[in-house]
Amino acid sequence: MERKRGGFYMKNETIGLQGMELSEVIRELRIEQKVAQAELYEGLCGRKVYFRLEGGEGNLDELLWERLMSRLHIQYKLFEIMLGDEDFWKKECRRRINRLIRQKKWEEAGLLLEEYREKAPEDALHEQYVRSRQAQLLKNTDRDKAGELFQEALELTMTIPELEKRRKGSGVVSEEEMWMYLEYRDCKQPLSMDEYPVLLKEMEWMFLENQIYAECYFETAFQYARKLLEQEFYVQCSNVCEKTIQILKDNIKRFHLAEFYFMEAAAKMRLRHTNEEERELFQQCKMAYYVSLSFMEEETAKEIERYSREEYGWHITG
């Protein structure tokens, strides 16, 4: 199998499944889903570049391939075995950055992001990734500025009005674009309590059917459950947490798993009736603490321990 450093030679590479070339994969999926060419490539690459790619010519950057697949609701990781060394490094580097950010290791994430920026191609998609993660790091200290940076990053490929139009009309939107949109909304124009269930229903279907939008789906569920808890809608919060925990377990995912366990317990504490129920909730908080440690989320574990001690007088680490 012939590979070119820094990208794919589409004409000669096959996915090993039905002998299809990469160009055929894109074309067949696009036709099957009745997606117009312009709608698929708009904002991601130019017309001539896309026509050459679908025609089986030219070099395809792995991030462009990822976005095209995501807009077509296909898991990009199914094709990762085909990546050359340089492309694999870029993909793995983005994963490490994302993991460090989830673990709230801001300094390490920032340093790795700078390394990525120096080595990645100078194009709109890689610049979009860098800006969006810079916004994510900035969100902890300046949400307003972070919101502006999320918008700048998103609009390198799609405007906010266009994304909202496509969402409502079942147009193609990649997972990364949806994630940036939700981060922008969280910083600048938070979703209303009525919007959350509608959006969750849309993304739940996408996740369960195609295993995409995972980060968007679980992050939105987490934000919704937290707002329900803050506004003292304890039954609704408990229901959202319970359902999401089951979906996480069924699909072997770990997005906010410890936090969902803890929020469910915190909501049920407001509804408890017996000492036995309180003992069960104490054990659930303790489990949430150790789940977070098992995923190396020390900061989350500290927050759970502190809240349990200050709010309920529980010493869950003893």
PyMOL commands that set and color helices and strands:
alter all, ss='L'
color gray80, all
select helices_A, chain A and resi 22-32+37-41+47-54+62-71+76-82+85-102+106-119+124-138+143-154+160-168+175-188+195-210+214-230+234-250+257-269+275-294+298-312
alter helices_A, ss='H'
color red, helices_A
select strands_A, chain A and resi 8-9+59-60
alter strands_A, ss='S'
color yellow, strands_A
deselect
rebuild
show_as cartoon
